[in-house]
Amino acid sequence: MNKALITSITLLVMLATPPLWADPAPQDRTGHMPTAPYLMAGAPTFDFTIGQFREKYNAINPALTIPEYRAIDSRGDKSNLTRAASKINENLYSSTAIEQGTGKVKTLQITWLPVPGPDEKAARDKARAYMAALARFFEPTLTEALSLKRLDDLLNRGKGSRYFEQSEGALRYVIADNGDKGLTFAIEPIKLAMTPN
């Protein structure tokens, strides 16, 4: 195996370990890390499979397509979720957790790995475009400019936080800012079987 492939596989495994986006929050009073909401028993799902999401998302966003998701081996994971990831480019990934049995999606995530140097701004702008497109998938009335403005507000509010969440209607937006180790934007349902507009 070549070095790039080994690095990609390692990264995908890192992205897919619970929780997918980072250590969720400061410890609670008992000294334990709280569980990410989508990992909890009975957590809601979106009313679509990852294949259905990808087909509709790519049709709406032909300039920002997401390649096919690949399941990640998660032996030893007792969450009863299937984890999958999609490599968009060398520093941009999408990942998901899928309910076993139904195949329904519990979380959708875009992770950007910073690339220091002259290409960093262009790479960050591309990541922002994907994150905003994901938000528009669920709120199609948002314009591109408005979705970028809302995303930037979320990113600013979550800056430096390993876990920041904001709920809007039936959606939970999550930011996990791990500095030079990466930035993740996630969207999760907070109602059972949520269907996008």
JOKA-V168681 format. One record per run of one state. SS is the DSSP state (~ for helix, > for strand, _ for the rest). FROM is the first residue (numbers start at 1). TO is the last residue. If there is no record, write none. Layout:
# JOKA-V168681
SS:FROM:TO
SS:FROM:TO
This chain:
# JOKA-V168681
_:1:2
~:3:15
_:16:26
>:27:27
_:28:32
>:33:33
_:34:36
~:37:39
_:40:45
>:46:46
_:47:48
>:49:49
~:50:60
_:61:69
>:70:72
_:73:80
>:81:89
_:90:91
>:92:99
_:100:103
>:104:112
_:113:119
~:120:138
_:139:143
~:144:157
_:158:163
>:164:168
_:169:170
>:171:177
_:178:178
~:179:181
_:182:182
>:183:189
_:190:193
>:194:194
_:195:197
